Amino acid sequence: MKRFLDVNDIEICIDDTEKGEEAVLLLHGLTGNKATMYPIRDMLKDEYRVITVDLRGHGESTRPEQYTIDDHADDVHAIIAELGFEKVDVLGYSMGSYIALRAAESRCDDINHLILACTKPNGKTSSVARILKEANLDITQVSAEEMMQVILKASVAPHSLEKIASGELDVGELLQGDEDQELSEEEKAAEDASLANFDNSKDYGKVTCPTLVIAAEFDGINPPELGREVADGIKDAEFAFIKDAGHLAIIEKPDEFKKIVKDFLKK
């Protein structure tokens, strides 16, 4: 069920499956919205209550002119409190993983398990902005179609490109979600600015909840060695490596991704 939560002087839109004793909060990636996390929601909803979120600046949530990664982290804890949970599992994908880690670094008392999928420790800007710049494209002006083509080449295993071209593999939901919620040029700029010079590597020691980092072999957006660096920095963190997949491993290797996540959550 879709709901709007009043948190930190803004509205956050969520989608809540409402069934299940244990709850998992899913945080989407760059330019995404809650619908981009439906593939993971559908993997987990048979056993867990799953909440997908439009992060501030995205989807149907309030879109401030300026915000920071710390604002996102504060929103995570406010959402958990507003929903009345003592603890939830938090899974962040790509940009969502930076936010999830920052939230855990601020406090872990309301986080049961932390899962960071396709992550990195820090960055001068978003990984997508970096890749677009390398392709001589501006994230604030590039069309959705142009962005899709650049991202795809950096996001999947070589054999997956052929499957996408033939229609055998559909990555649209993970990349686009609700197409009616596309960001404007100004909103993309605000999103990119929120990640400028972020660095989660300084506070690894504050993460006390069980943590899993998932990386993929052909991830050109956040290469697996960056995920390994995050896992090595967090005490007792586990590291899972998915072969023959890239940044879109959720779609390329859904069964393996699902097993990795569920096995960790059951510990």
Sequence and secondary structure as in RCSB ss.txt:
>XXXX:A:sequence
MKRFLDVNDIEICIDDTEKGEEAVLLLHGLTGNKATMYPIRDMLKDEYRVITVDLRGHGESTRPEQYTIDDHADD
VHAIIAELGFEKVDVLGYSMGSYIALRAAESRCDDINHLILACTKPNGKTSSVARILKEANLDITQVSAEEMMQV
ILKASVAPHSLEKIASGELDVGELLQGDEDQELSEEEKAAEDASLANFDNSKDYGKVTCPTLVIAAEFDGINPPE
LGREVADGIKDAEFAFIKDAGHLAIIEKPDEFKKIVKDFLKK
>XXXX:A:secstr
 EEEEEETTEEEEEEE    SSEEEEE  TT  GGGGHHHHHHHTTTSEEEEE  TTSTTS   S   HHHHHHH
HHHHHHHTT S EEEEEETHHHHHHHHHHHH  TTEEEEEEES  SEESS HHHHHHHHTT  TTT  HHHHHHH
HHHHHS HHHHHHHHHTSS  HHHHHSSGGG   HHHHHHHHHHTTTEE GGGGGG  S EEEEEETT SSS HH
HHHHHHHHSTT EEEEETT  TTHHHHSHHHHHHHHHHHHT 
